[in-house]
Every structure is written in C-alpha cells, then in structure tokens.
C-alpha cells in the first residue's frame, strides 16, 4: 500500500492586521443621505402550480427561481433597441 506524503499547515500566531497599510490621519467622515438600496422587497401572489413550474424551470437552468423570475421580467420589459 502506497503512503501519501502530508504537509503541515502553518497557522499564523497573530491575526492578520491590515491597519499598517492604512493612513487614517486624513480620513474624513462622509454622509450619503440619498444612497438607496439597489433592490426592493415585494410580495407577489401567484398560483401554486405556476410557482412550481417556475421552480422546475429554474432547476433545469441551474439558477435560483427568484433570479429566473427577475431575468424573465427584465427581458419582457427591457426597452427596445434604438428607443
């Protein structure tokens, strides 16, 4: 039976410290009052059979079902080219 050579992992004794790379002496506080989330949460009611069909199709495409819904809606409501 052949034996495998194993290597020992070297674990640092101290945690990594990235503060040595930062110059915080010139840092300024910034306010962004108009910053908005890029997505909104919605609630959507649909027939259970339709949701199951969407989930099956999403599984075939290997994407989350909510992403498939978003992609389909985006394709349907994308402005035509040249508008």
PDB file as gemmi writes it, atoms N, CA and C in Angstrom:
CRYST1    1.000    1.000    1.000  90.00  90.00  90.00 P 1                      
ATOM      1  N   UNK A   1       0.839  -1.170   0.000  1.00  0.00           N  
ATOM      2  CA  UNK A   1       0.000   0.000   0.000  1.00  0.00           C  
ATOM      3  C   UNK A   1       0.892   1.244   0.000  1.00  0.00           C  
ATOM      4  N   UNK A   2       0.606   2.185  -0.903  1.00  0.00           N  
ATOM      5  CA  UNK A   2       1.404   3.409  -1.000  1.00  0.00           C  
ATOM      6  C   UNK A   2       0.960   4.400   0.067  1.00  0.00           C  
ATOM      7  N   UNK A   3       1.927   5.117   0.573  1.00  0.00           N  
ATOM      8  CA  UNK A   3       1.594   6.137   1.565  1.00  0.00           C  
ATOM      9  C   UNK A   3       1.675   7.503   0.920  1.00  0.00           C  
ATOM     10  N   UNK A   4       0.809   8.387   1.383  1.00  0.00           N  
ATOM     11  CA  UNK A   4       0.820   9.752   0.867  1.00  0.00           C  
ATOM     12  C   UNK A   4       1.631  10.632   1.786  1.00  0.00           C  
ATOM     13  N   UNK A   5       2.369  11.527   1.170  1.00  0.00           N  
ATOM     14  CA  UNK A   5       3.134  12.488   1.950  1.00  0.00           C  
ATOM     15  C   UNK A   5       2.192  13.632   2.330  1.00  0.00           C  
ATOM     16  N   UNK A   6       2.133  13.947   3.581  1.00  0.00           N  
ATOM     17  CA  UNK A   6       1.281  15.043   4.027  1.00  0.00           C  
ATOM     18  C   UNK A   6       2.140  16.240   4.382  1.00  0.00           C  
ATOM     19  N   UNK A   7       1.565  17.406   4.199  1.00  0.00           N  
ATOM     20  CA  UNK A   7       2.274  18.630   4.552  1.00  0.00           C  
ATOM     21  C   UNK A   7       1.565  19.264   5.735  1.00  0.00           C  
ATOM     22  N   UNK A   8       2.320  19.911   6.560  1.00  0.00           N  
ATOM     23  CA  UNK A   8       1.776  20.563   7.738  1.00  0.00           C  
ATOM     24  C   UNK A   8       1.395  21.990   7.380  1.00  0.00           C  
ATOM     25  N   UNK A   9       0.179  22.380   7.770  1.00  0.00           N  
ATOM     26  CA  UNK A   9      -0.252  23.751   7.539  1.00  0.00           C  
ATOM     27  C   UNK A   9       0.397  24.656   8.567  1.00  0.00           C  
ATOM     28  N   UNK A  10       0.837  25.805   8.098  1.00  0.00           N  
ATOM     29  CA  UNK A  10       1.427  26.766   9.007  1.00  0.00           C  
ATOM     30  C   UNK A  10       0.382  27.820   9.328  1.00  0.00           C  
ATOM     31  N   UNK A  11      -0.018  27.867  10.575  1.00  0.00           N  
ATOM     32  CA  UNK A  11      -1.020  28.816  11.029  1.00  0.00           C  
ATOM     33  C   UNK A  11      -0.307  29.993  11.666  1.00  0.00           C  
ATOM     34  N   UNK A  12      -0.671  31.225  11.229  1.00  0.00           N  
ATOM     35  CA  UNK A  12      -0.020  32.389  11.834  1.00  0.00           C  
ATOM     36  C   UNK A  12      -0.321  32.455  13.328  1.00  0.00           C  
ATOM     37  N   UNK A  13       0.649  32.912  14.108  1.00  0.00           N  
ATOM     38  CA  UNK A  13       0.459  33.008  15.549  1.00  0.00           C  
ATOM     39  C   UNK A  13      -0.314  34.261  15.923  1.00  0.00           C  
ATOM     40  N   UNK A  14      -0.295  35.276  15.055  1.00  0.00           N  
ATOM     41  CA  UNK A  14      -1.026  36.506  15.294  1.00  0.00           C  
ATOM     42  C   UNK A  14      -2.027  36.720  14.161  1.00  0.00           C  
ATOM     43  N   UNK A  15      -3.163  37.335  14.448  1.00  0.00           N  
ATOM     44  CA  UNK A  15      -4.121  37.597  13.369  1.00  0.00           C  
ATOM     45  C   UNK A  15      -3.558  38.616  12.385  1.00  0.00           C  
ATOM     46  N   UNK A  16      -4.011  38.547  11.148  1.00  0.00           N  
ATOM     47  CA  UNK A  16      -3.566  39.497  10.129  1.00  0.00           C  
ATOM     48  C   UNK A  16      -4.035  40.896  10.500  1.00  0.00           C  
ATOM     49  N   UNK A  17      -3.186  41.878  10.299  1.00  0.00           N  
ATOM     50  CA  UNK A  17      -3.504  43.255  10.641  1.00  0.00           C  
ATOM     51  C   UNK A  17      -3.237  44.136   9.426  1.00  0.00           C  
ATOM     52  N   UNK A  18      -4.308  44.613   8.797  1.00  0.00           N  
ATOM     53  CA  UNK A  18      -4.149  45.433   7.599  1.00  0.00           C  
ATOM     54  C   UNK A  18      -4.059  46.916   7.920  1.00  0.00           C  
ATOM     55  N   UNK A  19      -4.163  47.293   9.183  1.00  0.00           N  
ATOM     56  CA  UNK A  19      -4.123  48.711   9.525  1.00  0.00           C  
ATOM     57  C   UNK A  19      -2.768  49.352   9.237  1.00  0.00           C  
ATOM     58  N   UNK A  20      -1.727  48.547   9.123  1.00  0.00           N  
ATOM     59  CA  UNK A  20      -0.415  49.118   8.800  1.00  0.00           C  
ATOM     60  C   UNK A  20      -0.409  49.688   7.381  1.00  0.00           C  
ATOM     61  N   UNK A  21      -1.371  49.294   6.556  1.00  0.00           N  
ATOM     62  CA  UNK A  21      -1.442  49.764   5.173  1.00  0.00           C  
ATOM     63  C   UNK A  21      -2.361  50.971   5.021  1.00  0.00           C  
ATOM     64  N   UNK A  22      -3.036  51.385   6.083  1.00  0.00           N  
ATOM     65  CA  UNK A  22      -3.982  52.489   6.009  1.00  0.00           C  
ATOM     66  C   UNK A  22      -3.438  53.730   6.695  1.00  0.00           C  
ATOM     67  N   UNK A  23      -3.697  54.885   6.084  1.00  0.00           N  
ATOM     68  CA  UNK A  23      -3.348  56.163   6.702  1.00  0.00           C  
ATOM     69  C   UNK A  23      -4.653  56.839   7.092  1.00  0.00           C  
ATOM     70  N   UNK A  24      -5.073  56.659   8.332  1.00  0.00           N  
ATOM     71  CA  UNK A  24      -6.343  57.198   8.795  1.00  0.00           C  
ATOM     72  C   UNK A  24      -6.234  58.635   9.300  1.00  0.00           C  
ATOM     73  N   UNK A  25      -5.043  59.227   9.239  1.00  0.00           N  
ATOM     74  CA  UNK A  25      -4.879  60.589   9.743  1.00  0.00           C  
ATOM     75  C   UNK A  25      -5.613  61.601   8.865  1.00  0.00           C  
ATOM     76  N   UNK A  26      -5.828  61.272   7.603  1.00  0.00           N  
ATOM     77  CA  UNK A  26      -6.520  62.192   6.692  1.00  0.00           C  
ATOM     78  C   UNK A  26      -7.932  61.739   6.360  1.00  0.00           C  
ATOM     79  N   UNK A  27      -8.438  60.764   7.079  1.00  0.00           N  
ATOM     80  CA  UNK A  27      -9.786  60.251   6.818  1.00  0.00           C  
ATOM     81  C   UNK A  27     -10.828  61.300   7.159  1.00  0.00           C  
ATOM     82  N   UNK A  28     -11.896  61.341   6.357  1.00  0.00           N  
ATOM     83  CA  UNK A  28     -12.991  62.274   6.590  1.00  0.00           C  
ATOM     84  C   UNK A  28     -14.301  61.503   6.645  1.00  0.00           C  
ATOM     85  N   UNK A  29     -15.181  61.933   7.528  1.00  0.00           N  
ATOM     86  CA  UNK A  29     -16.494  61.303   7.618  1.00  0.00           C  
ATOM     87  C   UNK A  29     -17.335  61.765   6.419  1.00  0.00           C  
ATOM     88  N   UNK A  30     -18.035  60.826   5.794  1.00  0.00           N  
ATOM     89  CA  UNK A  30     -18.826  61.115   4.608  1.00  0.00           C  
ATOM     90  C   UNK A  30     -20.278  60.783   4.908  1.00  0.00           C  
ATOM     91  N   UNK A  31     -21.179  61.633   4.453  1.00  0.00           N  
ATOM     92  CA  UNK A  31     -22.606  61.397   4.601  1.00  0.00           C  
ATOM     93  C   UNK A  31     -23.207  61.185   3.211  1.00  0.00           C  
ATOM     94  N   UNK A  32     -23.994  60.141   3.055  1.00  0.00           N  
ATOM     95  CA  UNK A  32     -24.645  59.848   1.779  1.00  0.00           C  
ATOM     96  C   UNK A  32     -26.149  59.697   2.010  1.00  0.00           C  
ATOM     97  N   UNK A  33     -26.850  60.812   2.191  1.00  0.00           N  
ATOM     98  CA  UNK A  33     -28.263  60.723   2.543  1.00  0.00           C  
ATOM     99  C   UNK A  33     -29.148  60.191   1.413  1.00  0.00           C  
ATOM    100  N   UNK A  34     -28.714  60.306   0.179  1.00  0.00           N  
ATOM    101  CA  UNK A  34     -29.546  59.866  -0.949  1.00  0.00           C  
ATOM    102  C   UNK A  34     -29.216  58.462  -1.423  1.00  0.00           C  
ATOM    103  N   UNK A  35     -28.347  57.775  -0.696  1.00  0.00           N  
ATOM    104  CA  UNK A  35     -27.979  56.416  -1.078  1.00  0.00           C  
ATOM    105  C   UNK A  35     -29.173  55.500  -0.878  1.00  0.00           C  
ATOM    106  N   UNK A  36     -29.530  54.776  -1.923  1.00  0.00           N  
ATOM    107  CA  UNK A  36     -30.693  53.895  -1.856  1.00  0.00           C  
ATOM    108  C   UNK A  36     -30.267  52.459  -2.134  1.00  0.00           C  
ATOM    109  N   UNK A  37     -31.006  51.531  -1.579  1.00  0.00           N  
ATOM    110  CA  UNK A  37     -30.752  50.128  -1.872  1.00  0.00           C  
ATOM    111  C   UNK A  37     -31.020  49.863  -3.344  1.00  0.00           C  
ATOM    112  N   UNK A  38     -30.284  48.947  -3.907  1.00  0.00           N  
ATOM    113  CA  UNK A  38     -30.440  48.671  -5.329  1.00  0.00           C  
ATOM    114  C   UNK A  38     -31.642  47.764  -5.610  1.00  0.00           C  
ATOM    115  N   UNK A  39     -32.199  47.158  -4.596  1.00  0.00           N  
ATOM    116  CA  UNK A  39     -33.363  46.302  -4.791  1.00  0.00           C  
ATOM    117  C   UNK A  39     -34.421  46.635  -3.755  1.00  0.00           C  
ATOM    118  N   UNK A  40     -35.642  46.264  -4.068  1.00  0.00           N  
ATOM    119  CA  UNK A  40     -36.749  46.422  -3.137  1.00  0.00           C  
ATOM    120  C   UNK A  40     -37.400  45.069  -2.938  1.00  0.00           C  
ATOM    121  N   UNK A  41     -37.903  44.855  -1.748  1.00  0.00           N  
ATOM    122  CA  UNK A  41     -38.609  43.622  -1.455  1.00  0.00           C  
ATOM    123  C   UNK A  41     -40.074  43.793  -1.825  1.00  0.00           C  
ATOM    124  N   UNK A  42     -40.608  42.803  -2.534  1.00  0.00           N  
ATOM    125  CA  UNK A  42     -42.025  42.832  -2.890  1.00  0.00           C  
ATOM    126  C   UNK A  42     -42.671  41.519  -2.465  1.00  0.00           C  
ATOM    127  N   UNK A  43     -43.973  41.541  -2.380  1.00  0.00           N  
ATOM    128  CA  UNK A  43     -44.736  40.331  -2.121  1.00  0.00           C  
ATOM    129  C   UNK A  43     -45.585  40.079  -3.351  1.00  0.00           C  
ATOM    130  N   UNK A  44     -45.528  38.881  -3.868  1.00  0.00           N  
ATOM    131  CA  UNK A  44     -46.230  38.563  -5.105  1.00  0.00           C  
ATOM    132  C   UNK A  44     -47.009  37.272  -4.916  1.00  0.00           C  
ATOM    133  N   UNK A  45     -48.305  37.329  -5.140  1.00  0.00           N  
ATOM    134  CA  UNK A  45     -49.140  36.132  -5.035  1.00  0.00           C  
ATOM    135  C   UNK A  45     -49.319  35.546  -6.428  1.00  0.00           C  
ATOM    136  N   UNK A  46     -49.160  34.235  -6.524  1.00  0.00           N  
ATOM    137  CA  UNK A  46     -49.360  33.543  -7.801  1.00  0.00           C  
ATOM    138  C   UNK A  46     -49.862  32.144  -7.510  1.00  0.00           C  
ATOM    139  N   UNK A  47     -50.488  31.538  -8.500  1.00  0.00           N  
ATOM    140  CA  UNK A  47     -50.962  30.166  -8.298  1.00  0.00           C  
ATOM    141  C   UNK A  47     -49.809  29.229  -7.968  1.00  0.00           C  
ATOM    142  N   UNK A  48     -50.058  28.295  -7.053  1.00  0.00           N  
ATOM    143  CA  UNK A  48     -49.026  27.349  -6.622  1.00  0.00           C  
ATOM    144  C   UNK A  48     -48.475  26.553  -7.799  1.00  0.00           C  
ATOM    145  N   UNK A  49     -49.338  26.194  -8.747  1.00  0.00           N  
ATOM    146  CA  UNK A  49     -48.891  25.416  -9.912  1.00  0.00           C  
ATOM    147  C   UNK A  49     -47.909  26.221 -10.761  1.00  0.00           C  
ATOM    148  N   UNK A  50     -48.165  27.524 -10.909  1.00  0.00           N  
ATOM    149  CA  UNK A  50     -47.257  28.375 -11.678  1.00  0.00           C  
ATOM    150  C   UNK A  50     -45.909  28.481 -10.976  1.00  0.00           C  
ATOM    151  N   UNK A  51     -45.932  28.671  -9.670  1.00  0.00           N  
ATOM    152  CA  UNK A  51     -44.687  28.745  -8.918  1.00  0.00           C  
ATOM    153  C   UNK A  51     -43.900  27.446  -9.033  1.00  0.00           C  
ATOM    154  N   UNK A  52     -44.571  26.330  -8.968  1.00  0.00           N  
ATOM    155  CA  UNK A  52     -43.896  25.036  -9.102  1.00  0.00           C  
ATOM    156  C   UNK A  52     -43.270  24.896 -10.492  1.00  0.00           C  
ATOM    157  N   UNK A  53     -43.977  25.348 -11.518  1.00  0.00           N  
ATOM    158  CA  UNK A  53     -43.439  25.310 -12.883  1.00  0.00           C  
ATOM    159  C   UNK A  53     -42.188  26.178 -12.995  1.00  0.00           C  
ATOM    160  N   UNK A  54     -42.228  27.350 -12.380  1.00  0.00           N  
ATOM    161  CA  UNK A  54     -41.071  28.250 -12.399  1.00  0.00           C  
ATOM    162  C   UNK A  54     -39.893  27.607 -11.680  1.00  0.00           C  
ATOM    163  N   UNK A  55     -40.147  26.986 -10.539  1.00  0.00           N  
ATOM    164  CA  UNK A  55     -39.074  26.340  -9.786  1.00  0.00           C  
ATOM    165  C   UNK A  55     -38.455  25.189 -10.577  1.00  0.00           C  
ATOM    166  N   UNK A  56     -39.269  24.423 -11.277  1.00  0.00           N  
ATOM    167  CA  UNK A  56     -38.752  23.317 -12.097  1.00  0.00           C  
ATOM    168  C   UNK A  56     -37.869  23.859 -13.214  1.00  0.00           C  
ATOM    169  N   UNK A  57     -38.344  24.908 -13.885  1.00  0.00           N  
ATOM    170  CA  UNK A  57     -37.558  25.509 -14.976  1.00  0.00           C  
ATOM    171  C   UNK A  57     -36.262  26.114 -14.448  1.00  0.00           C  
ATOM    172  N   UNK A  58     -36.325  26.751 -13.290  1.00  0.00           N  
ATOM    173  CA  UNK A  58     -35.120  27.333 -12.696  1.00  0.00           C  
ATOM    174  C   UNK A  58     -34.112  26.237 -12.358  1.00  0.00           C  
ATOM    175  N   UNK A  59     -34.610  25.112 -11.861  1.00  0.00           N  
ATOM    176  CA  UNK A  59     -33.731  23.991 -11.543  1.00  0.00           C  
ATOM    177  C   UNK A  59     -33.057  23.453 -12.809  1.00  0.00           C  
ATOM    178  N   UNK A  60     -33.793  23.379 -13.902  1.00  0.00           N  
ATOM    179  CA  UNK A  60     -33.211  22.928 -15.181  1.00  0.00           C  
ATOM    180  C   UNK A  60     -32.087  23.857 -15.630  1.00  0.00           C  
ATOM    181  N   UNK A  61     -32.271  25.158 -15.395  1.00  0.00           N  
ATOM    182  CA  UNK A  61     -31.271  26.154 -15.809  1.00  0.00           C  
ATOM    183  C   UNK A  61     -30.198  26.379 -14.750  1.00  0.00           C  
ATOM    184  N   UNK A  62     -30.345  25.731 -13.604  1.00  0.00           N  
ATOM    185  CA  UNK A  62     -29.396  25.842 -12.500  1.00  0.00           C  
ATOM    186  C   UNK A  62     -29.263  27.277 -12.006  1.00  0.00           C  
ATOM    187  N   UNK A  63     -30.419  27.936 -11.831  1.00  0.00           N  
ATOM    188  CA  UNK A  63     -30.467  29.278 -11.266  1.00  0.00           C  
ATOM    189  C   UNK A  63     -31.533  29.292 -10.169  1.00  0.00           C  
ATOM    190  N   UNK A  64     -31.410  30.165  -9.195  1.00  0.00           N  
ATOM    191  CA  UNK A  64     -32.468  30.292  -8.194  1.00  0.00           C  
ATOM    192  C   UNK A  64     -33.774  30.748  -8.859  1.00  0.00           C  
ATOM    193  N   UNK A  65     -34.901  30.266  -8.349  1.00  0.00           N  
ATOM    194  CA  UNK A  65     -36.168  30.572  -9.008  1.00  0.00           C  
ATOM    195  C   UNK A  65     -36.489  32.069  -8.970  1.00  0.00           C  
ATOM    196  N   UNK A  66     -36.104  32.768  -7.912  1.00  0.00           N  
ATOM    197  CA  UNK A  66     -36.361  34.200  -7.873  1.00  0.00           C  
ATOM    198  C   UNK A  66     -35.525  34.936  -8.916  1.00  0.00           C  
ATOM    199  N   UNK A  67     -34.321  34.463  -9.161  1.00  0.00           N  
ATOM    200  CA  UNK A  67     -33.487  35.059 -10.210  1.00  0.00           C  
ATOM    201  C   UNK A  67     -34.104  34.826 -11.578  1.00  0.00           C  
ATOM    202  N   UNK A  68     -34.674  33.640 -11.798  1.00  0.00           N  
ATOM    203  CA  UNK A  68     -35.333  33.362 -13.074  1.00  0.00           C  
ATOM    204  C   UNK A  68     -36.516  34.303 -13.276  1.00  0.00           C  
ATOM    205  N   UNK A  69     -37.277  34.545 -12.232  1.00  0.00           N  
ATOM    206  CA  UNK A  69     -38.402  35.474 -12.338  1.00  0.00           C  
ATOM    207  C   UNK A  69     -37.889  36.863 -12.700  1.00  0.00           C  
ATOM    208  N   UNK A  70     -36.827  37.328 -12.031  1.00  0.00           N  
ATOM    209  CA  UNK A  70     -36.275  38.657 -12.321  1.00  0.00           C  
ATOM    210  C   UNK A  70     -35.738  38.743 -13.745  1.00  0.00           C  
ATOM    211  N   UNK A  71     -35.038  37.700 -14.199  1.00  0.00           N  
ATOM    212  CA  UNK A  71     -34.494  37.713 -15.565  1.00  0.00           C  
ATOM    213  C   UNK A  71     -35.615  37.747 -16.591  1.00  0.00           C  
ATOM    214  N   UNK A  72     -36.664  36.983 -16.349  1.00  0.00           N  
ATOM    215  CA  UNK A  72     -37.793  36.934 -17.281  1.00  0.00           C  
ATOM    216  C   UNK A  72     -38.494  38.284 -17.349  1.00  0.00           C  
ATOM    217  N   UNK A  73     -38.719  38.901 -16.194  1.00  0.00           N  
ATOM    218  CA  UNK A  73     -39.344  40.220 -16.178  1.00  0.00           C  
ATOM    219  C   UNK A  73     -38.463  41.258 -16.852  1.00  0.00           C  
ATOM    220  N   UNK A  74     -37.171  41.200 -16.602  1.00  0.00           N  
ATOM    221  CA  UNK A  74     -36.251  42.155 -17.229  1.00  0.00           C  
ATOM    222  C   UNK A  74     -36.267  42.009 -18.746  1.00  0.00           C  
ATOM    223  N   UNK A  75     -36.288  40.772 -19.237  1.00  0.00           N  
ATOM    224  CA  UNK A  75     -36.346  40.549 -20.693  1.00  0.00           C  
ATOM    225  C   UNK A  75     -37.649  41.072 -21.272  1.00  0.00           C  
ATOM    226  N   UNK A  76     -38.739  40.864 -20.565  1.00  0.00           N  
ATOM    227  CA  UNK A  76     -40.064  41.273 -21.060  1.00  0.00           C  
ATOM    228  C   UNK A  76     -40.217  42.781 -21.105  1.00  0.00           C  
ATOM    229  N   UNK A  77     -39.630  43.497 -20.142  1.00  0.00           N  
ATOM    230  CA  UNK A  77     -39.857  44.928 -20.041  1.00  0.00           C  
ATOM    231  C   UNK A  77     -38.645  45.761 -20.419  1.00  0.00           C  
ATOM    232  N   UNK A  78     -37.637  45.131 -21.025  1.00  0.00           N  
ATOM    233  CA  UNK A  78     -36.448  45.875 -21.490  1.00  0.00           C  
ATOM    234  C   UNK A  78     -36.872  46.751 -22.660  1.00  0.00           C  
ATOM    235  N   UNK A  79     -36.450  48.023 -22.661  1.00  0.00           N  
ATOM    236  CA  UNK A  79     -36.811  48.895 -23.792  1.00  0.00           C  
ATOM    237  C   UNK A  79     -36.217  48.356 -25.089  1.00  0.00           C  
ATOM    238  N   UNK A  80     -36.949  48.484 -26.193  1.00  0.00           N  
ATOM    239  CA  UNK A  80     -36.423  48.019 -27.486  1.00  0.00           C  
ATOM    240  C   UNK A  80     -35.140  48.778 -27.850  1.00  0.00           C  
ATOM    241  N   UNK A  81     -34.255  48.110 -28.573  1.00  0.00           N  
ATOM    242  CA  UNK A  81     -33.015  48.722 -29.009  1.00  0.00           C  
ATOM    243  C   UNK A  81     -33.341  49.865 -29.965  1.00  0.00           C  
ATOM    244  N   UNK A  82     -32.703  51.023 -29.762  1.00  0.00           N  
ATOM    245  CA  UNK A  82     -32.924  52.177 -30.622  1.00  0.00           C  
ATOM    246  C   UNK A  82     -34.007  53.106 -30.102  1.00  0.00           C  
ATOM    247  N   UNK A  83     -34.548  52.825 -28.931  1.00  0.00           N  
ATOM    248  CA  UNK A  83     -35.593  53.715 -28.382  1.00  0.00           C  
ATOM    249  C   UNK A  83     -34.984  54.817 -27.585  1.00  0.00           C  
TER     250      UNK A  83                                                      
END                                                                             
